[in-house]
Amino acid sequence: MSIGHVPADLEFTDILEHIDETIIIADLSHTITWMNDAAVKILGPLYSLFGIAENEDLIGKHMDFFHSHPAHQKQIMHELNHTYRTVITIKNSYVAETVIAPIYNKQQVKQGYILMLLDVTEKAQQEKEKEQTIALLSTPILKIWDSVLAIPIFGNLTNERADRLLETILKKCVEERAEFFLLDLSSLSKIDESSGYYINKIGQSLRLIGTECFVVGVSPSLASSISKSNFHWTTYLHVQQAIQEIMTRRGVSFSYIP
C-alpha cells in the first residue's frame, strides 16, 4: 500500500509526461489512446519499420502492432487484473522490459491499460555478445591432423572476444607445435572491417610463432565481402581443400573415394 500524499491539483497526465520512460495508455479494446513525450522520442525512429509516417498515426492503432504473437498477448490482456512484466523485441531494433497494469476508476471498474517500456536494448546486446563469447571460447580447438588445428568462428569479434580467442589459439598451437591452423568462417555470410581486422591479427600472430593460417569455409557471398576489404588471406571454400593443400606440401598422395 502506498503512503503519503500528492498535491491535490496534480494532474495524472502531468505525472506521466515527466517520467523519462516510454508510457503508453490503451483502452479496453487494446487500442492506443495516449503516449508521453518519451514514447514519441524513443519509438519515433521505429515507425518507418511499420510504414507509419507521423507520430499521431500511432494513436488509434491496436496493440497487436507491437507483437509478433498477438493472440497470446490478447489472452494475457483480457485476463489481466494485476501488474504483468515481460520483455518484447520490436523489429530486432528495440528491446524493452515491459510493465503492463490495468487502470481502474474509483468504482474499481477496469478502464484500460497503462504500459511502461524500459529500454534494455543495449543490455540485451551486451548479453548476446557475452553468450557468443562463452560459446566461442567453449568451442574446442579441433585437431584435424598431425600438427593441423582448426576452430569455427561465428558472430562479430569484439576486441575482448578477439584477444581472449587469440590467447587460446596461440597457447594451443604452441602446445601442439602446430604447423597449420584453420579458421572456419562457414557460419558467416559477410564480414565487417572490425571482425576482418581481428581475423587478420590472429593470422599475423600465428605467423610469428611459425604456424601458417588458412581461412576456410569462404562462401561466394563471404568472398565478395572480403574482396572489398584490404585483407590478404589464404582462403579455401571447404576444409577439405585446405587439407589437400597441406597433404600436397607434405608429399602425401590422396584420392577421392566415390
C-alpha positions in Angstrom: 0.0 0.0 0.0 1.2 3.5 -0.9 1.9 6.0 1.8 2.0 9.8 2.0 0.1 12.1 -0.3 0.4 14.1 -3.5 -0.7 17.6 -4.3 -4.5 17.7 -4.9 -4.1 19.7 -8.1 -1.5 17.4 -9.7 -2.8 16.1 -12.9 -2.4 12.4 -13.8 -1.1 13.1 -17.3 1.4 15.6 -15.8 3.0 12.9 -13.8 3.3 10.5 -16.7 4.5 13.2 -19.1 7.5 13.9 -16.8 8.6 10.3 -16.5 11.6 9.8 -18.7 10.5 6.4 -19.9 8.1 5.2 -22.6 4.5 5.4 -21.3 1.5 4.2 -23.4 -2.2 4.1 -22.4 -4.6 1.8 -24.2 -8.4 1.4 -23.8 -10.3 -1.8 -23.1 -10.2 -2.8 -26.7 -6.4 -2.6 -26.6 -6.3 0.5 -28.8 -3.6 3.0 -28.1 -5.1 6.3 -26.9 -2.1 8.3 -25.4 1.7 8.4 -25.4 4.0 10.5 -23.4 6.8 12.6 -24.8 9.5 10.0 -24.1 7.4 7.4 -26.1 7.3 9.7 -29.0 11.1 10.3 -29.0 12.1 6.7 -28.3 9.6 4.9 -30.6 9.7 7.5 -33.4 12.7 6.0 -35.2 10.9 2.7 -35.3 7.7 3.9 -37.0 9.2 3.7 -40.5 9.7 -0.1 -40.0 5.9 -0.4 -39.7 5.1 2.0 -42.5 4.0 4.8 -40.2 5.0 8.4 -41.2 3.7 10.6 -38.3 3.6 10.2 -34.5 -0.1 10.9 -34.5 -0.7 7.9 -36.8 0.1 5.6 -33.9 -2.9 6.8 -31.9 -5.8 4.5 -32.7 -3.6 1.6 -33.6 -4.3 -1.7 -31.9 -1.6 -3.0 -29.5 -1.1 -6.0 -31.8 1.0 -3.5 -33.7 3.9 -4.4 -31.3 3.5 -8.1 -31.0 4.6 -11.0 -33.3 2.2 -13.3 -31.5 -0.9 -11.2 -30.9 -3.3 -14.0 -29.9 -1.2 -14.8 -26.9 -0.9 -11.2 -25.9 -4.7 -10.7 -26.2 -5.4 -13.5 -23.8 -3.0 -12.1 -21.3 -4.5 -8.6 -21.5 -8.1 -10.0 -21.3 -7.3 -11.8 -18.1 -5.0 -9.1 -16.6 -6.1 -7.9 -13.2 -2.6 -7.1 -11.8 0.8 -5.9 -12.9 2.4 -8.0 -15.6 6.0 -7.9 -16.7 7.6 -9.2 -19.9 10.3 -8.4 -22.5 9.4 -7.5 -26.1 11.6 -7.0 -29.1 10.4 -4.7 -31.8 11.7 -5.4 -35.3 15.0 -6.7 -33.9 15.8 -3.0 -33.2 14.4 -2.2 -29.8 14.3 -4.5 -26.7 12.1 -3.3 -23.8 11.3 -4.7 -20.4 7.5 -4.0 -20.4 5.3 -3.4 -17.4 1.6 -3.6 -18.1 -1.1 -2.7 -15.5 -4.8 -2.3 -15.7 -6.4 1.1 -14.9 -9.4 1.2 -12.6 -11.8 4.0 -11.8 -13.0 4.7 -8.2 -15.7 2.1 -8.5 -12.9 -0.5 -9.4 -14.2 -0.9 -12.9 -11.4 -1.5 -15.4 -11.0 1.4 -17.8 -7.9 0.4 -19.8 -4.3 -0.3 -19.5 -1.0 1.5 -18.9 2.3 0.3 -20.3 5.8 1.3 -19.4 8.6 0.3 -21.7 12.1 0.3 -20.2 14.7 0.4 -22.9 17.1 -2.6 -22.4 18.4 -2.8 -26.0 22.0 -2.1 -25.0 21.8 -4.6 -22.1 20.3 -7.2 -24.4 23.1 -6.7 -26.9 25.7 -7.0 -24.2 24.1 -10.2 -23.0 24.1 -11.6 -26.6 27.8 -10.7 -27.0 28.5 -12.4 -23.7 26.7 -15.5 -24.7 28.6 -15.5 -28.0 31.9 -15.1 -26.2 31.1 -18.0 -23.9 30.1 -20.2 -26.8 33.1 -19.3 -28.8 35.6 -19.8 -26.0 33.9 -23.1 -25.0 34.2 -24.4 -28.6 37.1 -26.8 -28.6 40.1 -26.3 -30.9 39.9 -29.4 -33.2 42.9 -31.5 -34.1 42.3 -32.2 -37.8 45.6 -34.0 -38.5 49.1 -34.2 -37.1 50.1 -30.6 -36.3 46.9 -29.3 -38.0 44.4 -27.5 -35.8 41.1 -25.7 -36.5 38.3 -23.7 -34.9 35.0 -22.3 -36.2 34.3 -18.5 -36.0 30.8 -17.1 -35.6 29.3 -13.7 -34.7 31.1 -10.4 -34.6 34.6 -10.3 -33.0 34.8 -7.6 -30.4 38.2 -6.5 -29.0 37.7 -8.6 -25.8 36.5 -11.7 -27.7 39.3 -11.5 -30.2 42.0 -11.0 -27.6 40.8 -14.0 -25.5 40.4 -16.1 -28.6 43.9 -15.2 -29.8 45.4 -16.1 -26.4 43.6 -19.5 -26.5 44.7 -20.3 -30.1 48.3 -19.3 -29.6 48.6 -21.4 -26.4 47.1 -24.4 -28.1 49.3 -24.0 -31.2 52.4 -23.9 -29.1 51.4 -26.9 -27.1 50.6 -28.9 -30.2 53.5 -27.5 -32.3 51.0 -26.7 -35.0 52.2 -26.1 -38.5 48.8 -25.1 -39.8 45.7 -23.5 -38.3 42.4 -23.4 -40.0 39.9 -20.6 -39.2 36.5 -21.8 -40.3 34.2 -18.9 -41.3 31.5 -21.1 -42.8 28.9 -19.8 -40.4 29.3 -16.2 -41.6 27.7 -14.7 -44.7 29.7 -11.4 -44.5 32.5 -9.9 -42.6 32.8 -6.3 -41.4 36.0 -4.3 -41.0 36.2 -4.9 -37.3 35.9 -8.7 -37.5 38.3 -8.7 -40.5 40.8 -6.8 -38.6 40.8 -9.3 -35.7 41.0 -12.3 -38.0 43.9 -10.6 -39.7 45.5 -10.1 -36.3 45.1 -13.8 -35.5 46.8 -14.8 -38.8 49.7 -12.4 -38.2 50.2 -13.6 -34.7 50.2 -17.3 -35.8 52.8 -16.5 -38.4 55.1 -15.1 -35.7 55.1 -18.4 -33.9 55.7 -20.4 -37.1 52.1 -21.5 -37.7 50.5 -20.9 -41.1 46.9 -19.7 -41.0 44.3 -20.8 -43.6 40.9 -19.2 -43.7 38.3 -21.9 -44.8 34.6 -22.0 -45.3 34.7 -18.9 -47.6 31.3 -18.9 -49.4 30.8 -16.8 -52.6 29.0 -14.1 -50.6 31.7 -14.0 -47.9 34.4 -13.9 -50.7 32.6 -10.8 -52.1 32.6 -9.2 -48.7 36.3 -10.0 -48.2 37.3 -8.7 -51.6 36.0 -5.3 -50.8 38.5 -5.1 -47.8 42.2 -4.9 -47.8 42.8 -8.3 -46.3 45.2 -10.8 -47.9 44.4 -14.2 -46.6 45.0 -17.8 -47.9 41.3 -18.8 -48.3 39.5 -22.0 -49.3 35.9 -22.8 -49.9 36.0 -26.1 -48.0 38.1 -27.5 -45.2 38.9 -30.5 -47.5 40.6 -28.2 -50.0 42.9 -26.8 -47.3 43.7 -30.3 -46.1 44.5 -31.3 -49.7 46.9 -28.4 -49.9 48.6 -29.4 -46.7 48.9 -33.0 -47.9 50.4 -31.8 -51.2 53.0 -29.8 -49.4 53.9 -32.8 -47.3 54.2 -35.0 -50.3 51.2 -37.2 -49.3 49.2 -38.6 -52.1 45.4 -38.6 -51.9 42.4 -39.8 -53.9 38.7 -39.4 -53.8 36.5 -42.3 -52.7 33.2 -42.3 -54.7 
